[in-house]
Amino acid sequence: MHRATKAALSTLALLSLTSLTACGGESGSDADSAQKPAATASAEKQETPEERLKQTVITKADVSGMDVSDADVATSDAGEYAFAKSQREVTVEKPVCAPLAYAMNQLPLDEPQADVTRSVSKGLNDPFTYVLLATYESGRAESALTDLSKAVDACAGGFTAKANGNTSAYDSVTAEKPVAEAGDESVAFRSTLTFQGVEHTVHTQAVRSGEMLAVYFSVDGTAIANARPSDAKLPPAVVKAQNAKLA
């Protein structure tokens, strides 16, 4: 696991205290060939949701001067440093706010067919941007984004999320203009939180393209750990690069 990714997860843990047969040769007979080729060829060409996401998610080649790490692996390895590994571990005082907690803790919205997460940063001491891609059955992506939009309005005064004995408290949630318009629709918001008496602002954007959702979240973990005020804005280059790869 990259040291930078582990460090970011560690500071997020601090934050939580306040508040993841190809067909062989020809068959032995003409009869067999007549019965199987169509089904076999179809199986060979069929792409799973996981495979599609891995081909679509951002890579280092897409963002010059930045490191891209597999945050799914990092979260699995981090253990106690991860706020939660699944939605089931998270409870929210206001249920309508749950999508916000998921989006800001690298958990997929609703129930996707598959999801992948990457962390992007210029270096260990710079803000991290997490990119989560998820693909859904027909209609579920649109529904998930609608729920997120409702949560932004309903939870403007803040909310508290808990998981595995940890607590994350957000002071406010405010809708804002997307960093980059793309896909069929977008929802963007900023959230404020206080750690050791210091205020921090994190930014999130979700983009729907067909039955796929991309969720971007930026946080300055180093500033939080060192009690420095922070405002971790989403980097346009990252958002635009990933948006360009969406179906």
Secondary structure, DSSP 8 states (H G I E B T S, - for coil): --HHHHHHHHHHHHHHTT------S--SSHHHHHHSHHHHHHHHH---HHHHHHHHS--GGGSTT-EEEEHHHHHHHHGGGSS-SSGGGEEESSGGGHHHHHHTTT--SS--SEEEEEEEESSTTS-EEEEEEEE-STTHHHHHHHHHHHHHHHTTT-EEEEETTEEEEESEEEE---SS--SSEEEEEEEEEEETTEEEEEEEEEEEETTEEEEEEEE-HHHHHTT--EEE---HHHHHHHHHH--
